[in-house]
Amino acid sequence: MTKAEVITEVSRKTGIEKEEIKKTMEGFLSVIQDAVIQNQRVHFSGFGSFFRKKRAKKIGRNISANTAIVVNEHHIPSFKPSKFFLARVKSIIPT
């Protein structure tokens, strides 16, 4: 599902104009991105948490040149679903 499809679906379910939903969604995503960049955890009860995860320094391979390369320590964004959400995805709890 694309962002445009999500906006259309939310508009259909709520009756709010698509342009308003688009502005709200972009603001919402921006707040989450800024918080994760600042190493803050963003938690939504019943849905999950967004956070920044640290990746350790490691040795990688450049397959085309067959050489070892050093991949420095870095951070990546991560998401951990709540137990309830995970259970619903696994179809343990029917909708």
Buried (B, 14 or more C-beta within 10 A) or exposed (E): EEEEEEBBEBBEEEEEEEEEBBEEBEEEEEEBEEBBEEEEEBEEEEEBBBBBEEEEEEEEEEEEEEEEEEEEEEEEEEEEBBEBBEEBEEEEEEE
